[in-house]
Amino acid sequence: MSQAATTDDGGQAPPTAKLPLFTLTAMVVGSMVGAGVFSLPGRFAEETGVAGALIAWTVAGTGMLTLAFVFQSLAVRRPDLDAGVYAYAKAGFGEYLGFFSAFGYWASTCVGNVTYWVLIMSTVGSVWPELGDGDTALAVVLSSAGLWAFFWMIRRGVREATAINRIVTVAKLVPIVIFVLLAVVCFRPSVFADNFGGADYSGSLFSQVRGTMLATVFVFLGVEGASVYSRHAERRSDVGRATVLGFLSVFAVFASVTIVSYGIMPMAEIAELRQPSMAGVLEEAVGTWGRVFVSVGLIVSVLGAYLAWTLMAAEVLFVAAKDDDMPRFLRRANAADVPVPALLMTSLLTQAVLIVTSFSDDAFDFALNLTSALSLIPYLLAAAFAVRIGVRDDPRTEGGRGSPRELAVGVVATLYTAFLLYAAGLKYLLVSFVLYAPATALFVMARREQGRRLFSPAELVVLGVSVAGAVLGVVALAVGWISL
């Protein structure tokens, strides 16, 4: 049974803020529409042409839609579970894997938040060279200032922050839709045809599609946003509706941004554009004002996405602490129902990763790929849990065992996320373990607070795998096989 939240002074927190369907949907859209969409033209052009992009979006759209259906189904079948990804992993596969899911999801949001600041600074860097590609010392200082300004704003309350997110979600969709419309007007069929099969550097069609997978994962992160905020929903059924509505709303936008760009410039030139590549494409189509227009839209979009992701990251730590899977200090909330210790930890990890990635050869791409890799384990466990409740009876499952349709969707979602792990490659999986293994200290703290045995035999096996992976990751970093 989850424990009630307490305020910083030890008192009882007020009832949690209740969010309607529109706000939950805005949280999903606001989470997915962020830095990723503005980098899509360049990221895809680095790997594939039009044919590969069409296949990649078909695979990604189908796979992520099944995940959206998984979260919709689980919200109805297991209404007792809050915080989405974390809760499903724990219910299906035990406390330690549940902890890994919570930590991995939380860490992925923190690393993802770094991409937002890097992209903002890179955007401003086109007119202020001292900011470079968002990885200079000045860029890190300014990003850090923005990071802590958001910390103090969010600390004021969930209601206030989500109200801002509703406004920002609408505002940031406008420049993206206008980009697509202008690109259609300026579309050149001959350029599109030349880009259809890819460039000389593209490789086989399979390798082209595989190379885009992490980019598609990154832009769809947030599809589970309503599930994470399920404890705030006015009606539990709204969680599933918001998940599917949010996904369908942004899928067409993401695919359109990618495909229309191939009709503006040769893909080799798109691949060479500085981020945000969408700005460079529109500049080629309509002139300098196009870059300015996209740049302003990007800053609004990214700040809105940063707000939504920071809220969700803190929520995951908070709920995990309520269920005794994280240390108890993380379960405290202030009078405005904001989990301040969890929010502080989120800001601290984001700050640390921001400093580390400044030493990377390509800070944006490294942070983007690591974010995607970290998120895959939580997604895989949630999809596998949907399969589990579809094949066995559980008295806690509303309506009994899942239907054949729900089971089929769960199987497809599981296979899709497993393929994504393969597409990510060993490099980012090992770096993920470098973060996962030390995090076990938080799990140990929580167990000691409860006076329980630290690890069961099965959990010791999982611990051994994570430590081995972390050691291999450190060795790979040390010998240069993996570089930042």
C-alpha positions in Angstrom: 0.0 0.0 0.0 1.4 3.4 -0.9 2.0 5.8 1.9 0.6 9.3 1.9 2.8 12.1 1.0 4.2 14.3 3.7 5.2 18.0 3.5 8.6 19.3 4.2 7.7 20.1 7.8 6.4 16.5 8.4 2.7 17.3 8.0 0.2 15.7 5.8 0.2 17.0 2.1 -3.1 18.2 0.6 -5.0 16.1 -1.9 -3.2 15.7 -5.2 -4.1 18.1 -8.0 -6.6 16.5 -10.4 -6.0 16.9 -14.1 -8.7 16.6 -16.9 -8.4 14.7 -20.2 -7.2 17.8 -22.1 -4.4 18.5 -19.6 -3.3 14.9 -19.6 -3.2 14.9 -23.4 -1.2 18.1 -23.3 1.3 16.5 -21.0 1.8 13.7 -23.5 2.1 16.0 -26.5 4.2 18.4 -24.5 6.6 15.6 -23.5 7.0 14.2 -27.0 7.2 17.5 -29.0 10.5 18.9 -27.8 14.1 18.9 -29.0 13.9 15.8 -31.1 11.5 17.1 -33.8 13.7 20.0 -34.6 16.7 17.7 -35.2 14.8 15.1 -37.3 15.9 16.3 -40.8 19.6 16.1 -40.0 19.4 12.9 -37.9 17.6 11.0 -40.7 19.7 12.4 -43.5 22.8 11.2 -41.7 21.5 7.6 -42.1 18.9 7.2 -44.8 17.0 8.5 -47.8 13.3 8.7 -48.5 12.7 5.0 -48.8 14.4 4.1 -45.6 12.7 7.0 -43.8 9.3 5.8 -44.9 10.0 2.3 -43.6 11.5 3.6 -40.4 8.5 5.7 -39.6 6.2 2.7 -40.4 8.1 0.5 -38.0 8.4 3.2 -35.4 4.8 4.3 -35.7 3.5 0.7 -35.4 5.8 -0.2 -32.6 5.1 2.9 -30.5 1.4 2.7 -31.2 1.5 -0.8 -29.7 3.3 0.7 -26.7 0.6 3.4 -26.4 -2.1 0.7 -26.5 -0.1 -1.2 -23.8 -0.2 1.8 -21.5 -3.9 2.3 -22.3 -4.7 -1.3 -21.5 -2.6 -1.4 -18.3 -4.2 1.8 -17.1 -7.6 0.0 -17.3 -6.5 -3.5 -16.2 -4.4 -2.4 -13.3 -5.9 0.9 -12.0 -4.2 0.3 -8.6 -0.8 1.0 -10.2 0.5 4.5 -10.4 3.6 6.0 -12.1 3.2 3.9 -15.2 6.5 2.4 -16.3 8.0 1.9 -12.9 4.9 0.4 -11.3 4.3 -2.1 -14.1 7.8 -3.4 -14.1 7.7 -3.9 -10.3 4.3 -5.7 -10.4 5.4 -8.0 -13.1 9.0 -8.8 -12.3 9.8 -7.9 -8.7 11.2 -5.1 -6.7 14.7 -5.0 -8.0 13.8 -4.9 -11.6 11.1 -2.5 -10.7 13.8 -0.3 -9.1 15.9 -0.6 -12.2 13.0 0.5 -14.3 12.3 3.5 -12.1 15.9 4.5 -12.0 16.4 4.0 -15.8 13.4 5.9 -16.7 14.3 8.7 -14.3 17.9 8.8 -15.6 16.8 8.9 -19.2 14.7 11.9 -18.5 17.6 13.7 -16.8 19.9 12.9 -19.7 17.2 13.9 -22.2 16.8 17.2 -20.4 20.5 17.9 -21.2 19.7 17.7 -24.9 17.2 20.6 -24.5 19.8 22.9 -23.1 22.4 21.9 -25.6 20.0 22.5 -28.5 18.9 25.9 -27.1 22.5 27.0 -26.8 23.4 25.7 -30.2 20.5 27.6 -31.7 21.5 30.9 -30.1 25.1 30.0 -31.0 24.3 30.7 -34.7 24.3 34.4 -33.8 26.4 34.3 -30.7 29.5 32.2 -31.6 30.8 32.0 -28.0 28.1 29.4 -27.4 29.4 27.2 -30.2 27.3 24.0 -30.6 26.0 24.3 -27.1 29.0 22.7 -25.5 31.3 25.7 -24.6 32.0 26.8 -21.0 29.7 29.8 -21.5 26.9 27.6 -22.8 27.2 25.3 -19.8 27.0 28.2 -17.4 23.9 29.7 -19.1 22.3 26.3 -19.3 22.9 25.7 -15.6 21.3 29.0 -14.8 18.2 28.1 -16.7 18.1 24.6 -15.1 18.0 26.0 -11.6 15.5 28.8 -12.6 13.1 26.0 -13.7 13.7 24.2 -10.4 12.5 27.2 -8.4 9.5 27.7 -10.8 8.3 24.0 -10.6 8.8 24.1 -6.8 5.8 26.5 -6.7 3.3 23.8 -7.6 2.1 21.2 -10.0 -1.1 23.1 -10.9 0.9 26.2 -11.9 3.4 24.2 -13.9 0.8 22.2 -15.8 -1.1 25.4 -16.7 2.0 26.8 -18.3 2.5 23.5 -20.1 -1.0 23.7 -21.7 -0.2 27.1 -23.1 3.3 26.1 -24.3 2.0 22.9 -26.0 -0.3 24.9 -28.3 2.3 27.6 -28.9 5.1 25.2 -29.9 3.0 23.2 -32.4 2.3 26.3 -34.5 5.9 26.8 -35.9 6.2 23.1 -36.6 3.0 22.9 -38.6 3.9 26.1 -40.5 7.3 24.5 -41.3 5.6 21.6 -42.9 3.2 23.8 -44.9 6.0 26.0 -46.2 8.1 23.0 -47.1 5.2 21.6 -49.1 4.9 24.8 -51.0 8.6 24.9 -51.7 8.8 21.2 -52.4 11.0 20.2 -55.4 10.1 16.8 -56.8 13.5 16.4 -58.5 15.4 16.8 -55.3 13.0 14.4 -53.5 13.6 11.8 -56.3 17.4 12.1 -56.0 17.1 11.5 -52.2 14.8 8.5 -52.5 17.3 5.7 -52.4 19.8 7.4 -50.1 23.3 8.8 -50.6 26.6 7.1 -51.3 27.3 6.8 -47.6 23.9 5.3 -46.7 24.7 1.6 -46.9 22.0 -1.1 -47.2 18.3 -0.4 -46.7 18.3 -2.4 -43.5 21.3 -0.6 -42.1 19.6 2.7 -43.0 16.5 1.8 -41.1 18.4 0.5 -38.1 20.5 3.7 -37.9 17.3 5.8 -37.5 15.8 3.8 -34.7 17.3 5.6 -31.7 16.2 8.9 -33.2 12.6 7.7 -33.5 12.7 6.4 -29.9 13.9 9.8 -28.7 11.1 11.8 -30.3 8.4 9.4 -29.1 9.7 9.4 -25.5 6.8 10.7 -23.5 4.1 8.5 -24.9 3.7 7.2 -21.4 3.3 10.7 -19.9 -0.3 10.3 -18.9 0.5 7.0 -17.1 3.2 8.6 -15.1 0.8 11.2 -14.0 -2.1 8.8 -13.4 -2.4 9.7 -9.7 -3.5 13.2 -10.8 -6.2 12.1 -13.3 -9.8 13.1 -12.7 -10.9 9.8 -14.2 -8.7 6.7 -14.6 -10.1 6.1 -18.1 -8.7 9.4 -19.2 -5.2 8.1 -18.8 -5.5 5.6 -21.7 -7.4 8.1 -23.9 -4.8 10.8 -23.4 -2.0 8.3 -24.3 -3.5 7.4 -27.6 -4.7 10.9 -28.5 -1.3 12.3 -27.7 0.5 9.7 -29.8 -1.7 10.1 -32.8 -1.5 13.9 -32.7 2.3 14.0 -33.0 3.0 10.9 -35.2 1.8 12.6 -38.4 3.8 15.8 -37.5 7.1 13.9 -36.9 6.8 11.9 -40.1 5.8 14.9 -42.1 8.8 17.0 -40.9 11.2 14.3 -41.9 9.7 13.5 -45.4 9.1 17.0 -46.7 12.7 18.0 -45.9 13.9 15.6 -48.5 12.2 17.7 -51.1 14.1 20.9 -50.2 17.8 19.9 -50.1 20.1 17.0 -51.1 20.3 14.7 -48.1 24.1 15.0 -47.9 23.7 18.8 -47.3 20.9 18.2 -44.8 23.2 15.9 -42.9 25.8 18.6 -42.6 23.5 21.2 -41.2 24.1 22.4 -37.6 21.4 21.6 -35.1 18.5 22.4 -35.2 18.6 21.1 -38.8 15.0 22.1 -39.3 16.1 25.7 -39.2 18.6 25.2 -41.9 16.1 23.4 -44.2 13.6 26.2 -43.8 16.3 28.8 -44.4 17.1 27.1 -47.7 13.4 27.1 -48.6 12.3 30.7 -47.7 15.4 32.6 -46.7 17.0 33.8 -43.4 13.7 34.6 -41.7 12.9 30.8 -41.9 15.9 30.1 -39.6 14.8 32.8 -37.2 11.2 31.6 -37.2 12.2 27.9 -36.4 14.7 29.0 -33.8 12.2 31.0 -31.8 9.7 28.1 -32.1 12.4 25.7 -30.9 13.2 27.7 -27.8 9.5 27.8 -26.8 9.0 24.1 -27.6 12.1 22.9 -25.8 11.4 24.9 -22.6 7.9 23.4 -22.6 9.2 19.9 -23.0 11.8 20.5 -20.3 9.0 21.5 -17.9 7.0 18.4 -18.6 9.9 16.0 -18.4 11.2 17.5 -15.2 7.8 17.1 -13.6 7.6 13.4 -14.7 11.1 12.6 -13.6 10.4 13.9 -10.1 7.1 12.0 -10.0 8.8 8.7 -10.7 11.2 9.1 -7.8 8.5 10.3 -5.5 6.1 7.3 -6.2 9.0 4.8 -6.0 9.9 6.2 -2.5 6.2 6.0 -1.4 6.4 2.3 -2.3 9.6 1.9 -0.3 11.7 1.2 -3.4 13.7 4.4 -3.0 15.0 6.1 0.2 12.2 7.6 2.3 13.5 11.2 2.0 12.3 11.2 -1.6 8.7 10.7 -0.6 8.4 14.2 1.0 6.3 16.8 -0.8 5.7 20.5 0.0 2.4 22.2 0.7 2.0 22.7 -3.1 2.1 18.9 -3.7 5.6 19.1 -5.3 8.1 16.3 -4.3 11.0 18.8 -3.7 13.7 16.2 -2.7 13.0 14.2 -5.9 12.9 17.4 -7.9 16.3 18.4 -6.4 17.8 15.0 -7.3 16.5 15.4 -10.8 18.1 18.8 -11.2 21.4 17.6 -9.7 21.8 14.7 -12.1 20.8 16.9 -15.1 23.5 19.3 -14.0 26.1 16.6 -13.7 25.3 15.1 -17.1 25.3 18.6 -18.6 28.9 19.1 -17.5 30.0 15.6 -18.7 28.5 15.9 -22.1 30.3 19.2 -22.7 33.4 17.1 -23.2 31.8 15.0 -25.9 32.7 15.3 -29.6 29.0 15.8 -30.3 27.2 16.5 -27.1 23.7 16.6 -28.6 23.9 13.2 -30.4 25.6 11.5 -27.5 22.9 12.7 -25.0 20.1 11.8 -27.4 21.3 8.3 -28.0 22.0 7.6 -24.3 18.5 8.9 -23.4 17.0 6.5 -25.9 19.0 3.5 -24.6 18.2 4.2 -21.0 14.5 4.3 -21.7 14.4 0.9 -23.5 14.7 -1.3 -20.4 11.7 0.3 -18.7 9.6 0.1 -21.9 10.6 -3.5 -22.5 9.5 -4.5 -18.9 6.2 -2.7 -19.2 5.4 -4.4 -22.5 6.4 -7.8 -21.1 4.1 -7.2 -18.1 1.2 -6.7 -20.6 2.1 -10.1 -22.1 2.2 -11.6 -18.6 -1.3 -10.5 -17.6 -2.5 -11.8 -20.9 -1.4 -15.3 -20.3 -2.1 -15.9 -16.6 -4.9 -15.1 -14.2 -4.4 -12.5 -11.5 -7.1 -11.5 -9.1 -5.7 -7.9 -9.1 -6.4 -7.6 -12.9 -9.6 -5.8 -13.6 -11.9 -7.9 -15.9 -9.7 -11.0 -15.5 -7.0 -12.1 -18.0 -6.3 -9.8 -20.9 -8.0 -10.4 -24.2 -6.4 -12.0 -27.2 -6.1 -8.6 -28.8 -4.3 -7.1 -25.7 -2.0 -10.1 -25.6 -1.1 -9.7 -29.3 -0.4 -6.0 -28.8 1.8 -6.8 -25.9 3.8 -9.4 -27.8 4.4 -6.9 -30.7 5.4 -4.1 -28.3 7.8 -6.5 -26.6 9.4 -7.6 -29.8 9.6 -4.0 -31.0 11.5 -2.8 -27.9 13.8 -5.9 -28.0 14.6 -4.9 -31.6 15.4 -1.3 -30.5 17.9 -2.7 -27.9 19.6 -4.5 -30.8 19.5 -1.4 -33.0 21.0 0.7 -30.2 24.0 -1.5 -30.2 26.3 -2.7 -27.3 27.9 0.7 -26.9 25.0 2.5 -25.3 23.8 -0.5 -23.4 27.2 -0.7 -21.6 27.1 3.0 -20.8 23.7 2.5 -19.4 25.0 -0.2 -17.0 27.7 2.3 -15.9 24.7 4.3 -14.5 22.5 1.4 -13.4 25.0 -0.5 -11.2 26.0 2.4 -8.8 22.3 3.3 -8.5 21.8 0.0 -6.6 23.1 2.0 -3.5 19.7 3.7 -3.4 17.9 0.3 -3.4 20.2 -0.8 -0.6 19.3 2.3 1.4 15.6 1.7 1.0 15.9 -2.0 2.1 18.0 -1.1 5.2 15.4 1.5 6.2 12.8 -1.3 6.2 15.1 -3.7 8.0 14.8 -6.2 5.2 17.3 -8.6 3.5 19.2 -6.7 0.9 18.9 -9.1 -2.0 17.1 -12.4 -2.8 19.0 -15.0 -4.9 17.3 -13.9 -8.1 18.1 -10.3 -7.3 21.8 -11.2 -6.8 21.8 -12.6 -10.3 20.5 -9.3 -11.7 23.0 -7.4 -9.6 25.8 -9.5 -11.0 24.8 -8.9 -14.6 24.5 -5.1 -14.0 27.9 -5.0 -12.3 29.5 -7.0 -15.0 28.0 -4.7 -17.6 29.2 -1.6 -15.7 32.8 -3.0 -15.5 32.8 -3.7 -19.3 31.5 -0.2 -19.9 34.2 1.4 -17.8 36.9 -0.7 -19.6 35.4 0.2 -23.0 35.5 3.9 -22.0 39.1 3.6 -20.7 40.5 1.9 -23.8 38.6 4.3 -26.2 36.3 1.7 -27.7 33.5 3.9 -26.4 34.0 7.6 -26.5 31.9 10.5 -25.3 
